Amino acid sequence: MSTMARLEWNDQQAELDQKLKGFMAQPDAARMEAVIAQMRTYVEAAQSGVIEIPKQWTSYN
């Protein structure tokens, strides 16, 4: 996996994480729809090959 692909994947993960945190802080229908829309975008990008999902990674959180 190239550095650029890893950075794009990381950006997708960060954006999804932020939307999910917003929903968990204040759950409502609009935030839930935003999370679902972001998940769909992520899946479509992965299926079309726009982003590559690493087979393994290390989390430092």
C-alpha positions as CSV (number, residue, x, y, z in Angstrom):
1,M,0.0,0.0,0.0
2,S,1.4,3.3,-1.0
3,T,1.8,6.2,1.3
4,M,-0.7,8.2,-0.6
5,A,-3.3,5.4,-0.5
6,R,-2.7,5.0,3.3
7,L,-3.2,8.8,3.8
8,E,-6.5,8.7,1.8
9,W,-7.7,5.7,3.8
10,N,-6.7,7.5,7.0
11,D,-8.6,10.6,6.0
12,Q,-11.8,8.5,5.3
13,Q,-11.5,6.9,8.7
14,A,-11.0,10.2,10.4
15,E,-14.0,11.8,8.7
16,L,-16.2,8.8,9.6
17,D,-15.0,8.8,13.2
18,Q,-15.8,12.5,13.6
19,K,-19.3,12.1,12.3
20,L,-19.9,9.1,14.5
21,K,-18.6,11.0,17.6
22,G,-21.0,13.9,16.7
23,F,-23.9,11.4,16.6
24,M,-22.9,9.8,19.8
25,A,-22.7,13.2,21.5
26,Q,-26.1,14.3,20.3
27,P,-28.0,11.5,18.7
28,D,-30.6,12.7,16.2
29,A,-31.9,11.7,12.8
30,A,-29.8,14.2,10.8
31,R,-26.5,13.1,12.4
32,M,-27.4,9.5,11.9
33,E,-28.1,10.1,8.2
34,A,-24.7,11.8,8.0
35,V,-23.0,8.8,9.5
36,I,-24.8,6.4,7.1
37,A,-24.0,8.6,4.1
38,Q,-20.3,8.7,5.0
39,M,-20.3,4.9,5.4
40,R,-21.9,4.5,2.0
41,T,-19.3,6.8,0.5
42,Y,-16.5,4.8,2.2
43,V,-17.9,1.5,0.9
44,E,-18.4,2.9,-2.7
45,A,-14.8,4.2,-2.7
46,A,-13.4,0.9,-1.5
47,Q,-15.5,-1.2,-3.9
48,S,-14.5,1.0,-6.9
49,G,-10.8,1.0,-6.0
50,V,-10.6,4.7,-5.2
51,I,-9.2,3.9,-1.8
52,E,-7.4,0.8,-0.7
53,I,-8.0,-0.7,2.7
54,P,-4.9,-1.9,4.4
55,K,-4.8,-5.6,5.4
56,Q,-3.3,-4.6,8.8
57,W,-2.5,-1.5,10.7
58,T,-1.5,-0.3,14.1
59,S,-3.7,2.0,16.1
60,Y,-2.0,4.4,18.6
61,N,-5.3,5.7,20.1
